Amino acid sequence: MTENKCSKKCGYVAIAGRPNVGKSTLLNHILGSKLSITSRKPQTTRHNLLGIKTTKDAQIIFVDTPGMHFNQKKALNRYMNHEAESALKDVDLIILVLDRDIWTETDARVAKEAFKIKIPVIIAINKFDKISADQDMAPHIRDLAACYPEAKIIPISALFGHQLDLLESEIKNNIPFREYYFPNNQVTDKSERFLVAELIREKIVRQLGAELPYETTVEIEKFKYEKNICHINALILVEREGQKKITIGDKGERLKMIGKESRLDMEKLLESRVMLTLWVKVKRGWSDDKNALKSLGYKSEF
């Protein structure tokens, strides 16, 4: 069947924006399930992650990208920027997510990257649930419309789902007619092994907050089903001994809490009982070492 005779729509849609504007929350709400990890700490997302939503007439393949930032020079930061920038070049549509009436230099640079590609862009002004009654958003929206007249502007709340039906409708208007790329029941391109590692990292970020910088990652050493139980051994890598002590906590209590919260989410994801074992290890300088990053699954050239 040729593309112009196909009755279904299918397209790739990048969700772009600076760190911590709600890109992953938006993806999770649209999909109706937890796929991308979230926290209040910027730069939680490190990899491009496909989230696939299939209906009877459309398949939307969302690409949740790392938040773009331009003032950090470590190899890990370069990797995340490369992931985000490469995603924008291979999609049919970009959703540029902004945070209310906040406009930063980073927002401007991300917008520049998005609009220079010459594909449709939807500006989603997120966190409208946090707008106070005396805030007038009209001037900000008018300014955006003047700067980016080709873009559709939609105020949303990713957390509560406000106007996401309108956003999805506009997405469908901007993707082409073509056959679906993925089976109807597939929701992501990532393996269960990848997703459980991300769940652990989410709990670390949420538990430790400002106590631990970004130099932490998770490596799955064992992932095996035995007698209807999924046995998972995971290694948490940090860069310094002090970070290891913080992650473990007094008498191991913090690591136990990270493990408990991770396991509960894993059992929902895998629909199976989980036996989770965690270790913490110091691997000095991994976040600024290209070879170490590649060995840990950060595969892009950057």
Backbone hydrogen bonds in HBPLUS format (Angstrom, degrees):
<---DONOR---> <-ACCEPTOR-->    atom                        ^
c    i                          cat <-CA-CA->   ^        H-A-AA   ^      H-
h    n   atom  resd res      DA  || num        DHA   H-A  angle D-A-AA Bond
n    s   type  num  typ     dist DA aas  dist angle  dist       angle   num
A0005-LYS N   A0002-THR O   3.17 MM   3  5.57 151.8  2.25 109.6 118.0     1
A0006-CYS N   A0003-GLU O   3.23 MM   3  5.39 159.2  2.27 106.3 112.6     2
A0178-ARG N   A0008-LYS O   2.98 MM 170  5.97 135.9  2.18 132.5 146.0     3
A0009-LYS N   A0057-ASP O   3.04 MM  48  6.33 160.1  2.08 137.8 143.4     4
A0059-GLN N   A0009-LYS O   2.83 MM  50  6.31 146.7  1.94 144.3 155.1     5
A0010-CYS N   A0176-PRO O   3.00 MM 166  6.08 157.1  2.05 170.0 176.2     6
A0011-GLY N   A0059-GLN O   3.17 MM  48  6.75 151.3  2.26 162.4 169.6     7
A0061-ILE N   A0011-GLY O   2.89 MM  50  6.01 175.3  1.89 164.7 163.3     8
A0092-ASP N   A0012-TYR O   2.85 MM  80  5.35 154.8  1.91 133.6 141.1     9
A0013-VAL N   A0061-ILE O   2.83 MM  48  5.95 161.7  1.86 144.3 145.1    10
A0063-VAL N   A0013-VAL O   2.75 MM  50  5.97 149.0  1.85 150.1 149.3    11
A0014-ALA N   A0093-LEU O   3.00 MM  79  6.47 152.0  2.08 160.8 158.3    12
A0095-ILE N   A0014-ALA O   2.75 MM  81  6.06 171.7  1.76 174.9 177.2    13
A0015-ILE N   A0063-VAL O   2.91 MM  48  5.93 170.7  1.91 152.7 150.0    14
A0016-ALA N   A0095-ILE O   2.87 MM  79  6.06 165.6  1.89 161.8 166.8    15
A0097-VAL N   A0016-ALA O   2.86 MM  81  6.11 176.4  1.86 166.5 165.5    16
A0068-MET N   A0017-GLY O   3.23 MM  51  6.44 154.2  2.30 139.5 142.0    17
A0026-LEU N   A0022-GLY O   2.99 MM   4  6.09 152.6  2.06 144.4 151.7    18
A0027-LEU N   A0023-LYS O   3.09 MM   4  6.43 160.1  2.13 148.7 153.2    19
A0028-ASN N   A0024-SER O   2.98 MM   4  6.21 170.5  1.98 154.8 157.0    20
A0029-HIS N   A0025-THR O   3.01 MM   4  6.19 157.9  2.06 147.8 153.5    21
A0030-ILE N   A0026-LEU O   3.03 MM   4  6.24 163.1  2.06 154.5 159.0    22
A0031-LEU N   A0027-LEU O   2.98 MM   4  6.17 163.3  2.01 156.5 161.0    23
A0032-GLY N   A0028-ASN O   2.89 MM   4  5.92 129.3  2.15 137.0 150.5    24
A0033-SER N   A0028-ASN O   3.26 MM   5  5.46 134.2  2.49 148.5 154.0    25
A0049-LEU N   A0064-ASP O   3.09 MM  15  5.13 150.7  2.18 133.9 143.0    26
A0064-ASP N   A0049-LEU O   2.87 MM  15  5.13 164.9  1.90 154.4 150.4    27
A0051-GLY N   A0062-PHE O   2.87 MM  11  5.01 155.0  1.93 137.7 144.9    28
A0062-PHE N   A0051-GLY O   2.84 MM  11  5.01 151.8  1.92 159.6 150.9    29
A0052-ILE N   A0187-VAL O   2.86 MM 135  4.55 164.7  1.88 118.5 123.2    30
A0053-LYS N   A0060-ILE O   2.94 MM   7  5.27 171.6  1.94 155.5 157.7    31
A0060-ILE N   A0053-LYS O   2.85 MM   7  5.27 158.4  1.90 158.3 156.9    32
A0055-THR N   A0058-ALA O   2.77 MM   3  5.30 169.5  1.79 166.5 170.1    33
A0077-ASN N   A0074-LYS O   3.07 MM   3  5.25 116.6  2.48 100.0 114.7    34
A0078-ARG N   A0074-LYS O   2.97 MM   4  6.36 158.0  2.02 154.6 161.4    35
A0079-TYR N   A0075-ALA O   2.87 MM   4  6.07 152.6  1.94 147.1 154.9    36
A0076-LEU N   A0287-SER O   2.95 MM 211  5.30 140.8  2.11 177.8 165.8    37
A0080-MET N   A0076-LEU O   3.05 MM   4  6.36 158.6  2.10 148.0 152.5    38
A0081-ASN N   A0077-ASN O   3.03 MM   4  6.29 163.1  2.06 151.5 155.7    39
A0082-HIS N   A0078-ARG O   2.93 MM   4  6.08 157.5  1.98 147.1 153.8    40
A0083-GLU N   A0079-TYR O   2.91 MM   4  6.19 156.2  1.97 152.3 158.7    41
A0084-ALA N   A0080-MET O   3.06 MM   4  6.33 164.1  2.09 150.1 153.4    42
A0085-GLU N   A0081-ASN O   2.89 MM   4  6.06 171.4  1.90 156.9 159.4    43
A0086-SER N   A0082-HIS O   2.91 MM   4  5.90 161.5  1.95 149.3 154.5    44
A0087-ALA N   A0083-GLU O   3.17 MM   4  6.27 149.5  2.26 141.8 149.5    45
A0088-LEU N   A0084-ALA O   3.36 MM   4  6.68 149.4  2.46 146.2 152.8    46
A0089-LYS N   A0086-SER O   3.26 MM   3  5.49 142.1  2.42 101.6 111.4    47
A0090-ASP N   A0087-ALA O   3.27 MM   3  5.64 161.2  2.30 111.7 117.0    48
A0094-ILE N   A0120-PRO O   3.04 MM  26  6.46 156.0  2.10 150.6 158.3    49
A0122-ILE N   A0094-ILE O   2.86 MM  28  6.31 160.2  1.90 161.2 167.9    50
A0096-LEU N   A0122-ILE O   2.80 MM  26  6.10 155.5  1.86 156.9 165.0    51
A0124-ALA N   A0096-LEU O   2.87 MM  28  5.99 154.3  1.94 140.8 149.5    52
A0098-LEU N   A0124-ALA O   2.97 MM  26  6.24 163.5  2.00 151.8 154.5    53
A0126-ASN N   A0098-LEU O   2.77 MM  28  5.78 155.3  1.83 152.8 154.0    54
A0102-ILE N   A0099-ASP O   2.92 MM   3  5.66 155.8  1.98 147.8 152.5    55
A0100-ARG N   A0126-ASN O   3.05 MM  26  5.69 150.1  2.15 142.7 150.7    56
A0108-ALA N   A0104-THR O   3.08 MM   4  6.43 158.7  2.12 148.7 153.9    57
A0109-ARG N   A0105-GLU O   3.01 MM   4  6.32 150.8  2.10 144.5 152.3    58
A0110-VAL N   A0106-THR O   2.88 MM   4  6.12 159.1  1.92 155.0 160.5    59
A0111-ALA N   A0107-ASP O   2.87 MM   4  6.06 162.1  1.90 152.2 157.7    60
A0112-LYS N   A0108-ALA O   2.94 MM   4  6.15 149.8  2.03 140.0 148.4    61
A0113-GLU N   A0109-ARG O   3.08 MM   4  6.36 155.5  2.14 143.4 148.9    62
A0114-ALA N   A0110-VAL O   2.94 MM   4  6.23 155.0  2.00 149.8 157.2    63
A0115-PHE N   A0111-ALA O   2.90 MM   4  6.07 168.0  1.91 159.7 161.2    64
A0116-LYS N   A0112-LYS O   3.16 MM   4  6.07 139.7  2.33 142.4 150.8    65
A0123-ILE N   A0152-LYS O   2.81 MM  29  6.11 159.5  1.85 159.5 166.1    66
A0154-ILE N   A0123-ILE O   2.86 MM  31  6.23 165.5  1.88 166.2 169.7    67
A0125-ILE N   A0154-ILE O   3.02 MM  29  6.17 145.4  2.15 126.0 136.6    68
A0156-ILE N   A0125-ILE O   2.82 MM  31  5.84 169.0  1.83 144.5 145.0    69
A0130-LYS N   A0127-LYS O   2.96 MM   3  5.56 161.7  2.00 115.2 121.2    70
A0128-PHE N   A0156-ILE O   3.11 MM  28  5.81 166.1  2.13 144.8 146.1    71
A0131-ILE N   A0128-PHE O   3.19 MM   3  5.27 166.3  2.21 106.3 109.6    72
A0135-GLN N   A0132-SER O   3.05 MM   3  5.40 165.3  2.08 113.8 118.0    73
A0141-ILE N   A0137-MET O   3.01 MM   4  6.27 163.9  2.04 161.9 167.1    74
A0142-ARG N   A0138-ALA O   2.87 MM   4  6.07 157.7  1.92 154.8 161.3    75
A0143-ASP N   A0139-PRO O   2.92 MM   4  6.14 153.9  1.99 145.5 152.5    76
A0144-LEU N   A0140-HIS O   3.00 MM   4  6.28 157.9  2.05 149.1 154.7    77
A0145-ALA N   A0141-ILE O   2.90 MM   4  6.11 159.0  1.95 147.6 153.8    78
A0146-ALA N   A0142-ARG O   2.92 MM   4  6.13 146.7  2.03 144.4 153.3    79
A0147-CYS N   A0143-ASP O   2.98 MM   4  6.22 154.5  2.05 147.2 153.8    80
A0148-TYR N   A0144-LEU O   2.77 MM   4  5.84 154.7  1.83 151.9 159.3    81
A0151-ALA N   A0148-TYR O   3.07 MM   3  5.69 166.2  2.09 121.7 126.1    82
A0157-SER N   A0162-HIS O   3.24 MM   5  4.89 149.7  2.33 128.3 129.4    83
A0161-GLY N   A0157-SER O   2.74 MM   4  5.50 124.3  2.05 144.2 157.5    84
A0164-LEU N   A0161-GLY O   3.38 MM   3  5.51 168.2  2.39 122.1 119.9    85
A0167-LEU N   A0163-GLN O   3.06 MM   4  6.37 154.7  2.12 142.9 150.1    86
A0168-GLU N   A0164-LEU O   2.89 MM   4  6.06 160.8  1.92 145.5 149.9    87
A0169-SER N   A0165-ASP O   3.01 MM   4  6.17 154.2  2.07 142.0 149.2    88
A0170-GLU N   A0166-LEU O   3.02 MM   4  6.27 156.7  2.07 148.4 154.1    89
A0171-ILE N   A0167-LEU O   2.92 MM   4  6.21 147.8  2.03 146.1 155.9    90
A0172-LYS N   A0168-GLU O   2.99 MM   4  6.27 162.8  2.02 152.2 155.2    91
A0173-ASN N   A0169-SER O   3.11 MM   4  6.41 144.2  2.25 140.2 150.0    92
A0174-ASN N   A0171-ILE O   2.91 MM   3  5.27 146.8  2.02 108.5 118.8    93
A0186-GLN N   A0183-PRO O   3.16 MM   3  5.52 167.4  2.17 116.1 120.0    94
A0195-LEU N   A0191-SER O   3.08 MM   4  6.41 163.4  2.10 150.3 154.6    95
A0196-VAL N   A0192-GLU O   2.96 MM   4  6.16 159.1  2.00 155.3 158.9    96
A0197-ALA N   A0193-ARG O   3.27 MM   4  6.43 153.4  2.34 141.3 148.2    97
A0198-GLU N   A0194-PHE O   3.06 MM   4  6.36 154.6  2.12 150.4 157.5    98
A0199-LEU N   A0195-LEU O   2.99 MM   4  6.28 147.7  2.10 143.0 151.9    99
A0200-ILE N   A0196-VAL O   3.13 MM   4  6.41 155.9  2.19 146.3 151.1   100
A0201-ARG N   A0197-ALA O   3.08 MM   4  6.37 160.0  2.12 146.7 152.4   101
A0202-GLU N   A0198-GLU O   2.87 MM   4  6.11 150.0  1.96 147.9 156.1   102
A0203-LYS N   A0199-LEU O   3.14 MM   4  6.45 158.2  2.19 147.2 151.6   103
A0204-ILE N   A0200-ILE O   3.02 MM   4  6.35 151.7  2.10 149.9 158.1   104
A0205-VAL N   A0201-ARG O   2.99 MM   4  6.24 167.6  2.01 152.3 154.8   105
A0206-ARG N   A0202-GLU O   2.91 MM   4  6.14 162.2  1.94 153.0 158.3   106
A0207-GLN N   A0203-LYS O   2.83 MM   4  5.82 157.1  1.88 143.9 150.5   107
A0208-LEU N   A0204-ILE O   2.90 MM   4  5.91 165.6  1.92 154.7 158.5   108
A0209-GLY N   A0205-VAL O   2.87 MM   4  5.42 150.6  1.96 136.4 144.8   109
A0211-GLU N   A0208-LEU O   2.83 MM   3  5.26 154.3  1.90 146.2 141.9   110
A0216-THR N   A0214-TYR O   2.71 MM   2  5.59 142.0  1.86 104.8  94.2   111
A0217-THR N   A0237-LEU O   3.05 MM  20  5.29 147.7  2.16 139.3 148.8   112
A0237-LEU N   A0217-THR O   2.83 MM  20  5.29 164.4  1.85 153.4 158.1   113
A0219-GLU N   A0235-LEU O   2.84 MM  16  5.08 162.3  1.87 148.0 154.1   114
A0235-LEU N   A0219-GLU O   2.77 MM  16  5.08 170.8  1.78 153.4 156.5   115
A0221-GLU N   A0233-ASN O   2.82 MM  12  5.44 148.7  1.91 147.1 156.4   116
A0222-LYS N   A0233-ASN O   3.24 MM  11  4.81 154.6  2.31 134.6 132.5   117
A0233-ASN N   A0222-LYS O   3.00 MM  11  4.81 153.3  2.07 124.0 130.8   118
A0224-LYS N   A0231-HIS O   3.04 MM   7  5.28 160.3  2.08 144.0 150.3   119
A0231-HIS N   A0224-LYS O   2.75 MM   7  5.28 170.3  1.76 156.3 153.0   120
A0226-GLU N   A0229-ILE O   2.77 MM   3  5.31 166.9  1.79 157.5 159.3   121
A0229-ILE N   A0226-GLU O   3.08 MM   3  5.31 147.2  2.19 106.6 116.6   122
A0230-CYS N   A0273-ARG O   2.88 MM  43  6.22 173.6  1.88 156.2 155.1   123
A0275-MET N   A0230-CYS O   2.90 MM  45  6.17 163.4  1.92 148.5 151.8   124
A0232-ILE N   A0275-MET O   2.87 MM  43  6.13 170.7  1.88 160.4 162.8   125
A0277-THR N   A0232-ILE O   2.90 MM  45  6.32 156.9  1.95 160.9 167.9   126
A0234-ALA N   A0277-THR O   2.88 MM  43  6.27 165.6  1.90 168.7 173.5   127
A0279-TRP N   A0234-ALA O   3.02 MM  45  6.46 145.6  2.14 156.7 166.3   128
A0236-ILE N   A0279-TRP O   2.77 MM  43  5.99 172.2  1.78 153.1 155.9   129
A0281-LYS N   A0236-ILE O   2.86 MM  45  6.18 161.0  1.89 164.6 167.1   130
A0238-VAL N   A0281-LYS O   3.00 MM  43  6.34 158.5  2.04 156.3 162.1   131
A0283-LYS N   A0238-VAL O   2.72 MM  45  5.94 169.7  1.73 173.8 172.4   132
A0243-GLN N   A0240-ARG O   3.07 MM   3  5.31 124.1  2.39 101.0 114.7   133
A0244-LYS N   A0240-ARG O   3.15 MM   4  6.56 147.7  2.26 146.2 155.6   134
A0244-LYS N   A0241-GLU O   3.09 MM   3  5.01 118.3  2.49  92.5 108.0   135
A0245-LYS N   A0241-GLU O   3.05 MM   4  6.42 157.7  2.10 154.0 158.6   136
A0246-ILE N   A0242-GLY O   3.08 MM   4  6.32 156.4  2.14 143.5 150.0   137
A0247-THR N   A0243-GLN O   2.96 MM   4  6.14 159.2  2.00 147.2 152.5   138
A0248-ILE N   A0244-LYS O   3.00 MM   4  6.22 157.2  2.05 151.3 157.1   139
A0249-GLY N   A0245-LYS O   2.87 MM   4  5.90 163.2  1.90 149.0 154.5   140
A0255-LEU N   A0248-ILE O   3.16 MM   7  4.69 157.9  2.21 126.7 120.7   141
A0252-GLY N   A0249-GLY O   3.14 MM   3  5.02 161.5  2.18 120.0 115.2   142
A0253-GLU N   A0250-ASP O   3.04 MM   3  5.76 169.8  2.05 122.5 125.8   143
A0256-LYS N   A0252-GLY O   3.04 MM   4  6.23 152.5  2.12 148.8 156.9   144
A0257-MET N   A0253-GLU O   3.05 MM   4  6.31 152.7  2.13 144.8 151.3   145
A0258-ILE N   A0254-ARG O   2.95 MM   4  6.26 158.7  1.99 151.5 157.3   146
A0259-GLY N   A0255-LEU O   2.92 MM   4  6.12 159.0  1.97 146.5 152.3   147
A0260-LYS N   A0256-LYS O   2.85 MM   4  6.08 156.2  1.91 148.2 154.8   148
A0261-GLU N   A0257-MET O   3.00 MM   4  6.13 176.5  2.00 155.4 156.0   149
A0262-SER N   A0258-ILE O   3.00 MM   4  6.04 155.6  2.06 144.0 151.6   150
A0263-ARG N   A0259-GLY O   2.91 MM   4  5.97 162.2  1.94 147.3 152.3   151
A0264-LEU N   A0260-LYS O   3.14 MM   4  6.39 158.5  2.18 150.2 155.0   152
A0265-ASP N   A0261-GLU O   3.34 MM   4  6.58 160.8  2.38 144.5 148.6   153
A0266-MET N   A0262-SER O   2.87 MM   4  6.09 154.1  1.94 152.1 160.7   154
A0267-GLU N   A0263-ARG O   2.93 MM   4  6.13 155.8  1.99 152.0 156.9   155
A0268-LYS N   A0264-LEU O   3.36 MM   4  6.65 146.2  2.48 137.5 145.4   156
A0269-LEU N   A0265-ASP O   2.97 MM   4  6.24 160.2  2.01 149.3 155.0   157
A0270-LEU N   A0266-MET O   2.76 MM   4  5.87 172.8  1.76 161.9 163.1   158
A0271-GLU N   A0267-GLU O   2.86 MM   4  5.26 125.4  2.16 124.6 136.5   159
A0288-ASP N   A0285-GLY O   3.22 MM   3  5.70 160.6  2.26 114.2 120.0   160
A0289-ASP N   A0286-TRP O   3.31 MM   3  5.16 161.0  2.35 111.9 109.2   161
A0293-LEU N   A0289-ASP O   2.88 MM   4  6.14 162.2  1.91 160.5 166.1   162
A0294-LYS N   A0290-LYS O   3.00 MM   4  6.21 159.7  2.04 148.8 153.6   163
A0295-SER N   A0291-ASN O   3.03 MM   4  6.25 154.8  2.09 146.0 152.8   164
A0296-LEU N   A0292-ALA O   3.11 MM   4  6.32 128.9  2.38 139.5 152.7   165
A0296-LEU N   A0293-LEU O   3.06 MM   3  5.09 136.0  2.26  96.5 109.2   166
A0298-TYR N   A0293-LEU O   2.90 MM   5  5.19 160.6  1.93 147.3 141.3   167
A0297-GLY N   A0294-LYS O   3.14 MM   3  5.21 164.7  2.17 107.5 109.9   168
